[in-house]
Amino acid sequence: RLLSAAPDVIFVNQIADAEGADELQSKTGIPVVVVSYGSLGTLDGPFYRSVELVGEVLGTGTRADEVVSYVRGALDDLGERTSGVSDGEKASAYVGGLGFKGARGIESTQPKYLPFAAIGAANVAASVEQSSAVMIDREQIVAWDPEHIFLDMGSLSLVRDDAVADRAFYQGLGAVSRGNIHAQLPFNNYSTNVEIALADAYFAGTVLFPERFADVDPAAKTDEIAAVLVGAPVYEQLVGIYGDGFGAVDLLGRE
């Protein structure tokens, strides 16, 4: 299939090693360039270098610089909005239902969840010594008792079904009783959809730091980000795919 497409260059994301890239180049006779998003849940050096490398190879350096500048600017804006907020002033938060190799339940989370990290949120799972996705004991979620729980819409139907099957567990979560359950758009599907990760961060900001993000409309912000990084607004399309958008979730509204 690669040969029939006859590309001038092949970009490979997160290939195992240099030997594998050399082997692919040798078999196809087509130059292979390796790029990387960096560690899961981060937008830092490897991501920026990769975008710049793509621009260099394709002769689109100006566009690459625009992308890097916009992402850096968005992350700076997110961080600056919450700078100066002490840990004691921050509402605690947990994100569940993060998919990996398929949809997962509320126990699936990420200690270094990018949208939370970008706004300096008080992620209750941050103490877990693992950067990738991890499954948390249900009893631990109850013990943490986060003030706000965010759920990945890619797994939301699974969590809803679980809430019907184990209603007592969800009734024991303070965030559920307070109505502080929020739907987030999924941004990891093998690799990171950068525009959605940024949009999720802005939405989380409106929930956890409402005064600092009072000027942000999450849907409009998503389209603004996508217009720069993807070339078109995407929010309504995503709502169509997932059946809903950013907002509150009632997990116990049905028997």
C-alpha positions in Angstrom: 0.0 0.0 0.0 2.9 2.4 0.7 4.5 1.7 -2.6 1.2 2.1 -4.5 0.7 5.5 -2.8 4.1 6.5 -4.1 4.9 9.1 -1.5 8.1 11.2 -1.7 8.6 10.7 2.0 7.2 8.6 4.9 6.7 10.1 8.3 6.6 7.5 11.1 5.3 8.4 14.6 6.9 6.6 17.6 8.5 3.7 15.7 10.2 1.3 18.0 13.8 2.2 17.1 16.2 3.6 14.4 16.7 0.1 13.1 13.0 -0.3 12.3 13.0 3.0 10.5 16.0 2.0 8.5 14.4 -1.3 7.6 11.2 0.4 6.3 13.3 2.8 4.3 15.3 -0.1 2.8 12.3 -2.1 1.9 10.4 0.7 0.3 13.2 2.8 -1.2 11.4 5.9 0.2 13.0 8.2 2.7 11.6 7.7 6.2 11.5 10.5 8.8 10.7 9.6 12.4 8.6 12.1 14.5 7.2 11.9 18.0 4.6 13.5 20.2 6.9 12.9 23.1 5.6 11.3 26.3 1.9 10.7 26.5 0.0 13.7 28.0 2.7 16.2 27.2 3.2 18.9 24.6 6.9 19.8 24.9 10.2 19.5 23.2 9.8 16.4 21.1 6.4 17.6 19.7 7.7 21.1 18.8 10.9 19.6 17.2 8.8 17.1 15.2 6.5 19.8 13.8 9.5 21.9 12.8 11.1 18.9 11.2 8.0 18.2 9.2 8.0 21.8 8.0 11.7 21.5 7.1 11.2 18.3 5.1 8.1 19.5 3.3 9.2 23.1 2.7 6.4 24.4 4.9 8.5 26.0 7.6 6.3 29.0 7.9 3.2 26.9 8.6 5.2 24.8 11.1 6.3 27.9 12.9 2.7 29.1 13.1 1.5 25.8 14.6 4.3 25.7 17.2 3.7 29.4 18.1 0.0 28.9 18.5 0.3 25.8 20.7 3.0 27.5 22.9 0.8 30.6 23.1 -2.3 28.5 24.1 -0.3 26.7 26.8 1.2 29.9 28.1 -2.3 31.5 28.3 -3.7 28.5 30.1 -0.9 28.6 32.7 -1.0 32.3 33.2 -4.8 32.3 33.8 -4.3 30.2 37.0 -0.9 31.5 38.1 -1.0 32.8 41.6 -3.8 30.5 42.7 -2.6 28.6 45.8 -3.2 24.9 46.1 -5.5 25.6 49.0 -7.8 27.6 46.7 -8.0 24.9 44.0 -11.0 22.5 43.8 -9.8 18.9 43.6 -10.5 17.0 40.3 -10.3 13.5 38.9 -10.7 12.4 35.3 -12.1 8.9 34.5 -13.0 6.8 31.6 -9.8 7.5 29.7 -9.6 5.1 26.9 -6.6 2.9 26.0 -7.0 0.0 23.6 -10.8 0.6 23.8 -13.2 2.3 26.2 -12.6 2.0 29.9 -14.6 2.6 33.1 -14.4 5.4 35.7 -11.3 3.7 37.2 -9.2 4.6 34.1 -7.2 7.8 34.7 -3.9 9.5 34.1 -1.8 11.0 36.9 -0.3 13.6 34.4 -3.4 14.4 32.5 -2.5 17.1 30.1 -5.6 19.3 30.4 -5.3 19.4 34.2 -1.5 19.9 34.0 -1.9 22.8 31.6 -4.1 24.8 34.1 -2.4 23.7 37.2 -5.4 21.8 38.4 -5.4 19.8 41.7 -5.5 16.3 40.2 -6.2 13.8 43.0 -4.4 11.1 41.1 -1.2 13.1 40.7 0.4 11.2 43.5 0.3 8.0 41.6 3.8 7.3 40.3 2.9 6.5 36.7 2.7 8.9 33.7 0.6 6.8 31.4 -2.9 5.6 31.9 -3.6 3.6 35.0 -6.5 1.8 36.6 -7.4 3.0 40.1 -9.2 1.0 42.8 -12.8 2.2 43.2 -12.2 2.5 46.9 -9.4 4.9 46.2 -11.6 7.2 44.2 -14.1 7.3 47.1 -11.2 8.0 49.5 -10.0 10.8 47.4 -13.5 12.2 47.1 -12.7 14.7 44.3 -14.9 17.8 44.2 -15.2 17.5 40.4 -15.1 14.4 38.2 -14.5 14.7 34.4 -15.4 11.8 32.2 -14.1 11.0 28.7 -17.0 11.0 26.3 -15.4 8.0 24.5 -16.2 5.9 27.5 -19.3 7.7 28.8 -21.8 5.1 27.8 -19.7 2.5 29.7 -19.7 4.6 32.8 -23.4 5.2 32.5 -24.1 1.5 32.4 -21.8 1.0 35.4 -23.7 3.6 37.3 -26.9 1.6 36.8 -25.2 -1.7 37.8 -23.5 -0.2 40.9 -25.6 2.7 41.9 -24.4 2.6 45.5 -20.8 3.3 44.5 -21.7 6.4 42.5 -24.0 7.6 45.3 -21.0 7.5 47.6 -19.1 10.0 45.4 -19.5 13.6 46.6 -19.0 14.9 43.1 -22.1 12.9 42.0 -24.3 14.2 44.8 -23.1 17.8 44.1 -23.8 17.5 40.4 -20.1 18.0 39.6 -19.7 15.4 36.8 -18.5 16.9 33.5 -18.1 15.4 30.1 -14.8 16.0 28.2 -13.9 15.2 24.6 -11.5 12.4 24.0 -8.1 13.5 22.6 -6.0 10.4 22.7 -6.5 7.8 20.0 -3.2 6.0 19.6 -1.6 9.5 19.6 -2.7 13.0 20.7 -5.2 15.2 18.9 -3.5 18.4 20.0 -6.5 20.7 19.3 -8.8 18.7 21.4 -6.4 18.4 24.3 -6.2 22.2 24.3 -9.9 22.6 24.1 -10.4 20.2 27.0 -8.0 22.3 29.1 -10.0 25.4 28.5 -13.2 23.6 29.4 -11.7 22.2 32.6 -10.6 25.8 33.3 -14.1 27.1 33.1 -15.2 24.5 35.6 -12.4 24.5 38.1 -11.4 28.2 37.8 -14.6 29.9 36.7 -13.5 33.4 37.4 -10.2 33.0 35.6 -12.0 31.6 32.5 -15.1 33.7 32.6 -14.4 35.0 29.0 -14.2 31.5 27.6 -17.0 29.7 25.7 -15.7 26.1 25.4 -17.5 25.4 22.1 -16.3 28.6 20.5 -12.8 28.1 21.9 -12.7 24.6 20.4 -13.6 26.0 17.0 -11.1 28.8 17.3 -8.3 26.3 18.1 -9.4 23.9 15.4 -9.5 26.7 12.8 -5.8 27.3 13.4 -4.6 23.8 13.8 -7.0 21.8 11.6 -8.2 24.4 9.2 -11.9 24.3 10.0 -14.3 24.3 13.0 -14.9 20.8 14.4 -17.1 21.2 17.6 -20.5 20.4 16.0 -18.9 17.5 14.1 -17.6 16.1 17.4 -20.9 16.5 19.1 -22.5 14.5 16.3 -19.9 11.7 16.8 -20.2 11.5 20.6 -23.8 12.5 21.0 -23.1 15.4 23.2 -20.5 18.1 24.0 -18.9 19.8 27.0 -21.2 20.0 29.9 -22.7 18.4 33.0 -23.5 14.7 33.2 -26.3 13.1 35.3 -25.1 9.6 36.0 -28.0 8.7 38.3 -30.9 10.1 36.3 -32.1 6.7 35.2 -32.8 3.5 37.0 
